[in-house]
Amino acid sequence: MGVSKIENNQKTYVEIAQLAENVGLRCCGGFHISETLEAQTDLPTGIKTVILIGNTGSAFWRQFKKARPAGPHPINRWTRDNLLEIADQLSARTIFPFDGPPFPPFQKWAMWTEDVFPSPIGPLVHGEFGLWHAYRGALLFESRTELPPRTDNPASPCDSCPDKPCMKSCPVDVFSDDPFNFKACVGYVNSTAGKDCRSNGCQARRACPVGSDHCYEPDQAAYHMQFFLENVERFITD
Ligand code: B12
């Protein structure tokens, strides 16, 4: 009897989550492609399940540091190598958030995947991890994989945060503009006064009380900030 490679390699969500966890990454959940959703995605045809892989806190950073590849964009290269290896074991395809422009709509997919919400300062906020999480890739399956259930009527933690310290902590108030004023942000972070942002990461992000236990370690925060400074020019358009 003919059994396809996909069926042979099919693993449960828990097993896929374990493969991700082995390299310090997190399975964030996923979504199934219905006919309605298919029309709203630019995903290749025939995909039935999408699982997002991300990082929280510094778990992946500690693994990355041990195997940091030489050359430019080492996190992206480390991510691609590790996720391609996992995808190969699962006969899955991959999409990466950094492949663009145009960039794949990871934040939109994330809101279809798990209970995350736009925060006042931009990045999606998660009830447990706050702003200390990001998306590293998507695994695409041509088969249907059972996914963890979603919460009914989830609420953003920002709804019950009256003071919004994130909005009051930026020394140059870049979030009063929408989208945020990244020219002012870069100017400040690159200045002498911006040493704290350069060494420890964005002050507005650190002001968020949600998930603060998962705050990135200083060398990780400094790495991301340096990457941001070196690459932001690519995104600035008049
Ligand atoms: C380009 C980019 C930037 C540019 C932004 C330039 C610009 N003009 O906007 C720059 C360099 C400035 C930047 C900065 C940062 N970024 Co950035 N960035 C991206 C990137 C690569 C592409 C974004 C994009 O254009 N997507 C295309 C659109 C079409 O995708 P989309 O998902 O459909 O977009 C939807 C969401 O934005 C959502 N949305 C956003 N706001 C709101 C608000 C409401 C009310 C609603 C309902 C929806 C909504 O609606 C959009 C339409 O569907 C993404 C990775 C990715 N592929 O998504 C990371 C990404 C968005 N960045 C991320 C991060 C963490 C940052 C930084 C903190 C810096 C850093 N790397 O550490 C800063 C923070 C900026 C800030 N305060 O918002 C994370 C966010 C993770 C999270 N928790 O949400 C992402 C997802 C990368 C990742 N690996 O996870 N970034």
Residues whose N, C-alpha, C, O or C-beta is under 5 A from the ligand:
A	BS01	B12	P97 F98 F103 P104 P105 F106 Q107 K108 P118 I121 G122 P123 L124 L131 H133 A134 Y135 R136 F180 F182 H224 F228 V232 F235
